[in-house]
Amino acid sequence: MSDLIKVLMLEDDEAVCEAYRREIEKKQEMELVYATGCEGAALNYLRTNPVDVVILDLELKEGDGLSFLIKAKQICEKKPYIMVVTNTGSEIMLGLVRENGADFVYQKTNSMYTEEKILSMIKKALPFQTELAMRKMAAEVATKQDLVQARELKRYIYQTLLDMGFKAGTLGTAYLQDILHTALKEHTEVDDTRVKELYEETAQLNNTMSINVERNVRSAIETTWKQTNLEDLQMHYPFEWNRQKGKPTNKEFIINMLHLLS
């Protein structure tokens, strides 16, 4: 990354673009290098001009944000950090957006939404995203040797959990490490049935019962969500959860973490 964080703005509302431009001008570490409301123009710019960050609206003058995400993956040698800012509340659409490369999704209807807030979140998240990419690269290099790969993958999973706020040395964290490690090696989709099987397999690995694995995982998630600042937590876990319950379910957390780590 260069000294200045290069930002591309893909937004069809000129007033919103101007608001971001004013906020970025206040920040010595950021530079708005290109702003457009057209998908095609943004893709053409990226073909010859790498950027560090894309602030993306899903509704555009020409094209749409989801299409941009899909095509950008094909042309960007180094993926930029993509912050989606949108009015849509469709869980299906938001899920597709995350699956296709969005690093964080912030809804404009959120009462805390401001341009300054978005830029502040980007500034906090970008170093972590760079570190995460380096870890993934290290894990990919390790695939040349199966034993090395297994050690690196387990270490990568464990460190990611610690970064989120999970406690080292607890059964819940250790069981989650084993569950995620087993599932990632399989490269297959995980559903309700497979989650239960993963509890059983982890129980066998640790000479305990499946119900103990499930209970300790639930406790670890609950403790992390209670003791970690939620804004910081969302930097590491960019997925929605039931705000009334105050935490994701075991299954939701496991499936989302597999998407994040794979």
C-alpha positions, 0 to 999 in steps of 0.5 A: 500500500502506498503512503496515502490510502487511495479511495475509489467512490462508486456512488450515483448521488453527487451530494453523497460523493461531495460529502465524502470528498470533503471528509477525505480532504480532512484526512491526511492519510486518504486520497479520493482518486476517482468518483463515478456513478457508473459501474463500467467507468469504475471497472475501466479505472481499476484495470490500470489504476490499483486502489486500496479502498472502494466505497460502493453503493449498490444502486448506480446510474449504470450497472449495479454494485453486485455486478461490479463486485463480480467483475472486479474480482476478475480484473484486480490483481490485488483486491481492494478493501470494499466497503458497501454502503447501501439502503437495501435491507434485503438479506438475500442481496446482502448475503450475495454481496458478502459472498462476492467480495464485500469486506463490510456492509453498512446500511445508510438507514443505520442511525449512526451512519455518517461519511466520517463514521464510514471513513473511520471504520475503513481506517481501523479495518484496513490494517487488519484486512492487509494482515488477513490477506498475508495470513491467507497467502502464507496458508496458501504457500503452505499447501505444498506440504501437507503437514506444514499446511495443517499446522499453518491452518490451525495456527491461522484459525486460532490467531483469527479467533484470538484477534476477534476476542476469544480467550486463549486456553479455553475449551470453547476456543479450542473446540472451535479451532478443531471444528473450523479446521476439520471443515476447511480441510473438506472444502464442502458446504456445511449445513445443520447435519454437518454441524452436528457431525462436526460436534461429534468428530471434535468430541472424539478428538478431545475424548469428550461428549458432543453435548460438551463441545456444543455447550463450550462453543456456545459459551465462548461465543456468548462471552466474546460478544459480551466482553468485546467492543461490538464495533471492533468485533464487526471489523473481524466478523462482518456478518449480521446477527440477531441483536435481540439475542445479542450474539450469533448462534453456533451454526451461524458463527461456524458457517460465517467463519468458514466463509471468512477463512476460506 
